[in-house]
Amino acid sequence: MSDAPCPAPRPKPWIEAIHAYVPGKSAGDDGRPLVKLSANENPLGTSPAALAARAKAVAPSLYPDADSTALREAIGRLHGIDPALIVMGTGSGELLHTAAGAFAGPGDEVLYSQYAFSLYEIVARRCGAEPVEVPAKDYGNDVTALLAAVTPQTRVVFVANPNNPTGTFLPKAEIARLHAGLPADVLLVLDQAYAEYVDPADDDGSLELAATHPNVLATRTFSKAYGLAGERVGWGTGAAPLIDVLNRIRGAFNIGNSAQATALAALADQDFVTHSRTHNAGERARFTAKVEALGNHGLRAVPSEANFVLILFEGRLSGEAAYKGLADRGYIVRWLPSQGLAQALRITIGNRADMDAIAAILRELAEAA
Ligand SMILES: *Cc1c(COP(=O)(O)O)cnc(C)c1O
């Protein structure tokens, strides 16, 4: 027997550089269940009609419709898009990976903002490209800085609007300015995971850009306002050649039977989505006002258009102490020191009782600090 180490497959060096995505926690370090406001899930749950449809989905022994035909047709009707220009993903996360994988590789650059969605770094590294993080402005995407960072190696630019984890939002004119300033051979991915939470009057024009330019992919998800995070359904739209490429490399049967049935019924229940948006806007405003009232203690809320608020701790109470204090009292929120946000917490907007309780706990902690 030789002492030589057993040869084993070696991952590509750019794969070895990846740190796994860290999901929002749902229990304390001691395993205690906590109220989970760490993953931007819908506090209203799921449309009852969608739950009923889920129970009647095609048998799990049968393969699903590989093209999610009925679902794409319904999405197309709702948004005025040709269903042939819609690609489905196992969550919009799959589409972010396929978009980068199709257009970027070793030697290329993938651009996104500081404080952007943490998946973008993983997406860039997985295809071997170089992730390039551009300084943010007021915790949000800075169009001027993003455009200044474009090089001949830039292949894909990711912008989440609203942005996660900061909740910031670029108006339609800024998104248009970003697109207009990019070279025509750079793919702009407009990640609209929280679009349903934005006041329809403030639509950022992403779907329109995707419909009219060959280098724009707009992505949406059923995970947030539709309350279907567990079913893993997302979609994207863009020009025919772009959608064709993504369809060739996505998972072959990427949307399961129950996911297709549930999403189809959820889409038909727009009252649920409207109610989710209204509830969120109301509770977000209430909660933000309570945080702003703690300004003398150094607490500040970054203005948010999403279903969460990023709170900055610039006084005696630290982000970490606030995180632990909330956990001690049964609330798990998101503390993101690894993203350069050690002095901040991202708190999902939950129901009124929980938001009032959190505001009261923050006041108590701030006054005692
Ligand atoms: C939650 C989220 C998504 C959606 O992920 P799914 O894979 O669709 O569940 C995409 N982008 C951002 C910025 C998000 O916060």
The ligand as a Tripos MOL2 file, in Angstrom:
@<TRIPOS>MOLECULE
LIG
   15    15     1     0     0
SMALL
NO_CHARGES

@<TRIPOS>ATOM
      1 C1        -35.0130   36.9280   -3.1930 C.3       1 LIG1
      2 C2        -34.2580   37.4500   -4.3430 C.ar      1 LIG1
      3 C3        -34.2700   36.8040   -5.5720 C.ar      1 LIG1
      4 C4        -35.1850   35.6470   -5.8120 C.3       1 LIG1
      5 O1        -34.6240   34.4530   -5.6230 O.3       1 LIG1
      6 P1        -35.4520   33.1640   -6.0740 P.3       1 LIG1
      7 O2        -34.3890   32.2860   -6.5950 O.co2     1 LIG1
      8 O3        -36.4050   33.6010   -7.1440 O.co2     1 LIG1
      9 O4        -36.1400   32.6730   -4.8660 O.co2     1 LIG1
     10 C5        -33.5610   37.3360   -6.6300 C.ar      1 LIG1
     11 N1        -32.8890   38.4780   -6.4840 N.ar      1 LIG1
     12 C6        -32.8710   39.1490   -5.3310 C.ar      1 LIG1
     13 C7        -32.1640   40.4410   -5.2480 C.3       1 LIG1
     14 C8        -33.5390   38.6460   -4.2210 C.ar      1 LIG1
     15 O5        -33.5050   39.3010   -3.0680 O.3       1 LIG1
@<TRIPOS>BOND
     1     1     2 1
     2     2     3 ar
     3     2    14 ar
     4     3     4 1
     5     3    10 ar
     6     4     5 1
     7     5     6 1
     8     6     7 2
     9     6     8 1
    10     6     9 1
    11    10    11 ar
    12    11    12 ar
    13    12    13 1
    14    12    14 ar
    15    14    15 1
@<TRIPOS>SUBSTRUCTURE
     1 LIG1         1 GROUP 0 **** ****
